[in-house]
Amino acid sequence: MRFAEELLLLLHSQDTGYFVPIPEWRMSCALAGAVLMDLAMEDRIDSDVETLTVVDTTPTGDSLLDPSLEELASEDKVHPPQYWVERLARRGDQISDGAIERLVEKGIFESDAGGFWTLSKKVTRTGRYPLVDGWAGEEIKGRIFRTLLDKEFPDPRDIVIIGLVHYCDGFKALMEPEEYEAAEELIELYSKMDLIGRAIGPAVRSSYRPPASMRASRRRRAMPSVGLRDVLASRTFRGGNLPKFFAETAEELGPVFELRFPGRRFVVLAGVDVNRWVASKGRLHLRTRDYLEDLQQEWGTARSIASMDGADHLRMRRAVRAGNSRKVVEDRLDEVLTLCRGSFRRWGVGSVLPGEMTFQRLIGVQIARLSVSFDPPTDLLDDLLYFEYRALMVHAQGLLPKFMLRTPKMKRCKQRVLELYAMIHATHTEAQRAGKRRDLVDDLMELHQADPQFLPETDLGFAFIAPIIAGHYTGSAVAFSLYEMLKHPDYHERIVAEADALFADGDPTAADLTPDATDVSRRFIMEVLRLHEIVPVHLRTAMNAFEIDGFEVPAYSTVMISYSAPHHMEAHFPEPEKLDIDRYLEPRNEHKHAGVYVPFGVGTHVCGGANWTRLQMVVNLMMLAHYLELEMVPRDYQLRLSPLPKNSVNRKFRFRVTGHRHPLVRGQ
């Protein structure tokens, strides 16, 4: 295991799923020092306090070390260690990413879609790392803390690591103040014992990067801006396609620009590099709670998983992971199919149905059953949807005055929401749940009972219905899927054929839903999610100032991130407005570059139910294709978007069931 890997393991926090807070530049210098230590151990470099020289340019065969060795070997002049620490620190992100990837591959770290890393269950249970290349090591925190607090003599490698962590002030972040005070003398002693460390370690501590204010003053750049007149002049904006508008603006002005409206300013981030930055650095600079506070109060809750950050957010993600997983849909697939057929029967034959609302109801009943084990009446689901949309327009987007939530209809809808809280709660007593499959509400109740301070009763109700609210976004995505399927008869025929094959021997099981068996439908859904992002923009507050693409974004700035802007960029998706499901096949694989295809967001707040949603959409699409003859009303309908409070087909999108291809009974 390389020093960079062990350094990250020592500085890792199991509570936050990230690393203890150390200034970014100092952390980068420590990683650079770790690489230099390994190169010295491999007899590629030699150093003292004054000089660092390359003694062997032969590659090590290690991708974590060789790029730095190549850079060292390309320099003719001899420089001191501090010079090379600062120079290689610019590669800190690459070193860190490479080391983390290895730790995941070795089974030491488990990764989360939100960019969290936690020690694997095996490591936490045994206190040892898995056997890799014939080597199995004791968990590093135990070794180092026994050395420093119990005064066991350290291994020579641990002496090197102690020095690196000491010189980047990592122990102050790792230890309680009284622990650090007790261990400080030993830390200083061991940090001076390794000859290479004595040369490189102080260079880590001494490396200096000017503060943000000084860097900005040296190269102050005015952030490009777009005013209200420019926005309204955009045909794309007027058409409601906000991600495409942000993509076009980013291609013209760059990935960072300012939206200037009367009385309001937003810093907009849009592009692949921005997405990569958010994935790796966003947690240090951006927070979510500010724009959600008033919205959450309207629902009667103080906070939710959407407004949490850091350790609390990770803890909540862990608590709801099982209840939001794809396995729920797989295990209860028969219920999903039955609910689908029940909805199709209610649609009848010949009636004209509103596209958006029909699919909100279709998906809503499924998620309510699977997540909260409750079958709410249709009118209750409708009231929940109306209240959610109005609350978003008033509080999250600030487009309507607050009194619009106090109309008689909204008061009635809110009362129905409170009734829904109570109904779900009442059906999840120990007696009511005996012998039934565990659901998301069971997980939330367990967390509440174990730690009522973390998840109090006042926050439970909204947590119960959050999946149903999330289902409103899935409903819109399924409506887009139907539109695109009916708009493209060639794809419709292929999906019908695939669905008929899947149902040829009766209702499929989860094991039947293989990538090959759902290939066309799966790629079709991927393409619909690329073309029609349901959440076109995400709002954040800059809690710390940061620099991106050469621009300073001050603390307290309101940041608007269009994660899906790359979906509409020619550089990443040729002919981006064309529906083409072959983008996802070899050799094209246009979606596989980091930060390019992100229909479920980026960073710590990436959708935790993404795999559930993908499978649910595929199943519903194939059910529609297998059972129903459908047509748009009118047949020549051209898509119009409704971008607020989320992206959806407009109210004029309607369809008709012209017939049933198969009887609406199980196994047909």
PyMOL commands that set and color helices and strands:
alter all, ss='L'
color gray80, all
select helices_A, chain A and resi 3-11+24-41+66-73+81-89+92-105+121-126+140-149+156-167+170-174+177-191+195-206+212-218+228-233+235-238+242-253+272-285+289-298+310-324+326-331+333-347+355-372+378-396+402-405+408-426+430-433+440-450+457-487+489-502+510-512+519-531+565-568+581-584+603-605+610-627
alter helices_A, ss='H'
color red, helices_A
select strands_A, chain A and resi 12-13+18-19+45-47+52-54+109-111+117-119+225-227+256-261+264-269+286-287+352-354+538-542+546-548+551-553+558-561+628-633+641-642+648-649+654-660
alter strands_A, ss='S'
color yellow, strands_A
deselect
rebuild
show_as cartoon
